[in-house]
Amino acid sequence: MAAEKAEKTKKTRGAKANRQIKNTVFCKLFGDEKNAIELVNALLGTNYGPDAKAEITTLENVLYNGVVNDLAILLDDVLLVLIEHQSTLCGNMPLRMLEYATETYKRFVNDKNVYARHKINLPRPVFIVLYNGTEKMGGRGAYRLSDSYAKTSLPAFAGTGGLELEVAAIDVNDPRNKNLVKTCKLLDGYCIFIKELNRNKKTMDPEAAVKKAIDDCIARGVLVDFLKKYRRGLTSMLVKQWNRKDAIRWAKDDGIEEGIEKGRVEGREEGRAEGRAEGRVEGQKEGRVEGRKEGLKMGVMKTARAMKREGIPVNIISRTTKLSVRTIKQL
């Protein structure tokens, strides 16, 4: 009875921890343990079977203070694989992965004494970025946390006492990685689906683009079970995401332009009113500068409000707009 209760608690914990993870096609597809194992085997050359001991440990923004990652899976309690899917290159990925790993490791030590004499055993981490953007990155690469460090000479500690984290980056669109992608049928299907989406979006509205991509992939035998099962949810999710991006982009562009124009007008008025005849030009110049600053601030605030209305986590809004969390909460 106790064992059954413990197992039920474990499953419930996993369900709660993953209920509100990032809603993307990648997360939906590989959030399934069996699919995640297939992806890990292809990327690492491992041989985990469908019956392997596995647990999805992807972080969820409510429980982890807005920290959300794409995919994390624990295998046999010894290997922790964190995978991010990116359409743009990001030099801060090691720092982000460090944050994800820290939050994940807290789950393993929350009932243990980290100040005790005995060593706490941790699963070995592996960090991977799957990149499918248009900017060329050379097939494969690596991001290192040490690349972000200030260049300071410490002769006495050369090669010791530092913190390093390396993220392997793989361009899934690069021909040199074709065999790797083909090794995982789900990853290959995912790449095909995303290409269809992007191509359709150039000439169609979001809903039509998504529906056609789903229909075409099913007709070609690509991700058939997955797309049939989640057709309605995927369509709604992707359309909402695209509309949200467009709304944020519009709010940002419109707000900044509106603010700058207002700043120019106010700057001219202030310059004319306060500048004496011989100082009028300088007054106008200073007024425009101050007006532009105020206009940019107004644009940023407008963008933050739009993102908040769309339900984007406060910490992500803060990173994007550089506004404080306190200021965003007051909007």
C-alpha positions in Angstrom: 0.0 0.0 0.0 2.8 2.4 1.0 4.7 1.5 -2.2 1.6 2.2 -4.3 1.1 5.5 -2.6 4.7 6.5 -3.1 4.6 5.6 -6.8 1.3 7.6 -7.2 3.0 10.6 -5.4 5.9 10.4 -7.8 3.7 10.3 -10.9 1.6 13.2 -9.5 4.7 15.2 -8.8 5.9 14.7 -12.4 2.5 15.7 -13.8 2.4 18.9 -11.8 6.0 19.8 -12.6 5.2 19.5 -16.3 1.7 20.8 -16.6 2.6 24.3 -17.7 5.9 23.9 -19.5 6.6 25.9 -22.6 3.9 25.3 -25.1 5.9 24.6 -28.3 5.6 21.7 -30.8 9.1 20.5 -29.7 8.1 20.4 -26.0 4.8 18.6 -26.9 6.5 16.0 -29.1 9.4 15.2 -26.9 7.7 15.7 -23.6 6.7 12.1 -23.9 9.2 9.8 -22.2 9.3 7.3 -25.1 9.9 10.0 -27.6 12.5 11.7 -25.4 14.5 8.5 -25.1 14.5 8.1 -28.9 15.9 11.6 -29.2 18.6 11.1 -26.5 19.7 7.8 -28.1 20.2 9.5 -31.5 22.1 12.5 -30.0 24.3 10.6 -27.6 24.6 7.2 -29.3 23.1 5.5 -26.2 21.0 2.4 -26.2 18.2 3.1 -23.8 15.1 1.0 -24.5 11.4 1.9 -24.1 11.4 0.2 -20.6 14.4 2.2 -19.3 13.9 4.0 -16.0 13.1 7.5 -17.2 11.6 10.7 -15.8 10.8 13.9 -17.5 12.2 16.7 -15.3 11.4 19.7 -17.4 10.9 22.8 -15.3 7.6 24.6 -15.1 7.3 28.3 -14.6 5.0 28.4 -11.5 7.0 26.0 -9.4 10.4 27.4 -10.4 10.0 31.2 -10.3 9.5 31.7 -14.1 12.4 29.4 -15.0 11.2 27.3 -18.0 13.2 25.1 -20.3 12.4 22.9 -23.3 13.2 19.4 -22.3 15.0 17.6 -19.4 15.0 13.9 -18.9 16.6 11.8 -16.2 17.7 8.3 -17.2 18.5 5.5 -14.7 19.1 8.2 -12.1 22.7 8.7 -13.5 22.2 10.8 -16.7 20.5 14.1 -16.9 20.0 15.4 -20.4 18.9 19.0 -21.0 17.9 19.9 -24.5 16.9 23.3 -25.9 15.5 24.0 -29.3 16.4 27.4 -30.8 15.6 29.2 -34.0 18.1 32.0 -33.2 21.7 31.8 -32.0 22.2 32.7 -28.3 25.6 33.3 -26.8 24.0 33.2 -23.3 22.9 29.6 -23.5 25.5 28.3 -21.0 24.3 30.8 -18.5 20.7 29.7 -19.1 21.6 26.0 -18.9 23.4 26.7 -15.6 20.1 28.2 -14.3 18.1 25.2 -15.5 20.6 22.7 -14.1 20.7 24.5 -10.7 16.9 24.4 -10.4 16.8 20.8 -11.4 19.5 19.7 -9.0 17.7 21.3 -6.2 15.0 18.6 -6.6 17.7 15.9 -5.9 19.1 17.6 -2.7 16.1 19.2 -1.2 15.9 16.6 1.6 19.6 16.1 1.9 22.2 18.0 4.0 24.6 19.7 1.6 26.8 20.6 4.6 27.3 17.0 5.7 30.6 15.2 5.3 29.4 12.5 2.9 29.2 13.4 -0.8 25.8 13.7 -2.5 25.8 11.8 -5.8 24.3 13.6 -8.7 23.3 12.5 -12.2 25.8 13.5 -14.9 24.5 16.4 -17.0 24.6 16.8 -20.7 23.6 20.1 -22.4 22.5 20.2 -26.0 21.0 22.9 -28.2 19.2 21.9 -31.4 19.3 24.9 -33.7 17.1 25.2 -36.8 17.4 28.9 -37.7 18.5 30.5 -41.0 21.8 32.0 -39.8 24.7 29.7 -40.5 26.6 28.2 -37.6 28.9 25.7 -39.2 27.1 22.4 -38.5 28.2 21.9 -34.9 29.7 24.1 -32.3 30.0 24.6 -28.5 29.1 27.4 -26.2 31.2 27.7 -23.0 30.4 29.6 -19.9 34.0 30.6 -19.6 33.7 32.6 -22.8 31.6 35.1 -20.9 34.1 35.6 -18.1 36.0 38.8 -17.7 39.6 38.4 -19.0 41.5 38.4 -15.7 44.9 36.9 -15.1 45.2 34.6 -12.1 48.6 32.8 -12.4 48.3 31.0 -9.1 44.9 29.4 -10.1 45.6 28.7 -13.8 43.4 25.9 -14.9 41.9 25.2 -11.4 39.2 26.5 -9.2 36.9 27.7 -12.0 33.3 27.0 -13.1 32.8 25.6 -16.6 29.7 24.5 -18.5 29.7 23.5 -22.1 26.7 23.3 -24.4 26.9 21.3 -27.6 25.1 23.1 -30.4 23.8 21.1 -33.4 22.4 22.7 -36.6 19.7 20.3 -37.6 19.4 22.0 -41.0 23.0 21.6 -41.9 23.6 18.8 -44.5 26.5 17.5 -42.4 24.0 16.5 -39.7 21.6 14.8 -42.1 22.5 11.3 -40.9 22.1 12.3 -37.3 18.7 13.8 -37.9 17.6 10.7 -39.9 18.6 8.5 -37.0 15.7 9.9 -35.0 12.5 9.6 -37.1 10.7 12.0 -34.8 13.4 14.7 -35.0 13.4 14.3 -38.8 9.7 14.6 -38.9 9.8 17.6 -36.6 12.2 19.4 -38.9 10.0 18.7 -41.9 7.0 20.0 -40.1 8.7 23.2 -39.1 10.0 23.8 -42.7 6.4 23.4 -44.0 5.1 25.8 -41.4 7.7 28.5 -42.2 7.1 28.1 -45.9 3.4 28.4 -45.6 3.5 31.4 -43.4 5.1 33.5 -46.1 2.0 33.4 -48.2 -0.8 32.4 -45.8 -2.5 33.6 -42.7 -1.3 31.7 -39.5 -4.3 29.4 -39.2 -4.3 28.4 -42.9 -0.5 27.9 -42.7 -0.7 25.5 -39.7 -3.6 23.5 -41.1 -1.9 23.0 -44.5 1.4 22.0 -42.8 -0.4 19.4 -40.7 -2.4 18.0 -43.7 0.7 17.9 -46.0 2.8 16.1 -43.3 0.1 13.5 -42.6 -0.2 12.9 -46.4 3.6 12.3 -46.6 3.6 10.0 -43.6 5.4 12.5 -41.3 4.5 12.5 -37.6 1.1 11.0 -38.5 0.0 9.8 -35.1 1.2 12.9 -33.3 -0.4 15.4 -35.7 -3.7 13.5 -35.8 -3.9 13.3 -32.1 -3.0 16.9 -31.4 -4.2 18.6 -34.6 -6.7 20.9 -32.8 -4.4 21.8 -29.9 -1.4 22.4 -32.1 -3.4 24.7 -34.5 -4.7 26.8 -31.6 -1.3 27.0 -29.9 0.7 28.0 -33.0 -1.8 30.5 -34.2 -1.9 32.1 -30.7 1.9 32.2 -30.6 2.2 33.9 -34.0 -0.5 36.4 -33.1 1.3 37.1 -29.8 4.6 37.7 -31.6 2.9 40.0 -34.1 1.1 41.9 -31.3 4.3 42.4 -29.4 6.3 43.5 -32.5 3.5 45.9 -33.4 3.3 47.3 -29.9 7.0 47.8 -29.7 7.4 49.4 -33.1 4.3 51.5 -32.8 5.1 52.6 -29.2 8.7 53.5 -29.9 7.8 55.4 -33.1 4.9 57.2 -31.4 7.1 58.1 -28.4 10.0 59.4 -30.6 7.6 61.5 -32.6 6.0 62.9 -29.5 9.5 63.5 -28.1 10.5 65.4 -31.2 7.4 67.7 -31.0 7.8 68.3 -27.4 11.5 68.9 -27.9 10.9 71.5 -30.5 8.3 73.3 -28.4 10.5 73.3 -25.4 13.5 74.5 -27.4 11.4 77.3 -28.9 9.9 78.4 -25.6 13.0 78.3 -23.5 15.8 79.0 -25.9 16.7 82.6 -26.4 17.2 83.7 -30.0 20.9 82.9 -30.0 20.4 79.6 -28.1 17.3 78.4 -29.8 19.1 75.8 -31.9 20.9 74.3 -28.9 17.6 74.3 -27.0 15.9 72.4 -29.7 18.7 69.9 -29.9 18.6 69.2 -26.1 14.8 69.0 -26.2 14.9 66.4 -29.0 17.4 64.3 -27.1 15.3 64.3 -23.9 12.1 63.8 -26.0 13.6 60.7 -27.7 14.6 59.2 -24.3 11.1 59.7 -23.0 9.6 58.4 -26.2 11.8 55.2 -26.0 10.7 54.7 -22.4 7.0 55.0 -23.4 7.5 52.5 -26.2 9.2 50.0 -23.8 6.3 50.4 -21.3 3.8 49.8 -24.0 5.6 46.7 -25.1 5.7 45.4 -21.5 2.0 45.9 -21.1 1.3 44.0 -24.3 3.5 41.1 -23.2 1.8 41.0 -19.8 -1.7 40.9 -21.4 -0.5 37.9 -23.4 0.4 36.1 -20.2 4.1 36.1 -20.7 6.0 35.4 -17.4 7.2 38.6 -15.6 10.8 37.5 -15.5 10.9 37.1 -19.3 9.3 40.5 -19.8 11.9 42.0 -17.5 14.8 40.4 -19.5 13.3 41.6 -22.8 12.4 45.2 -21.8 15.1 45.7 -19.0 12.3 46.9 -16.7 12.3 45.8 -13.1 10.0 43.1 -12.0 8.4 45.5 -9.6 7.7 48.0 -12.3 6.1 45.4 -14.6 3.9 44.1 -11.8 2.6 47.7 -11.3 1.6 48.1 -15.0 
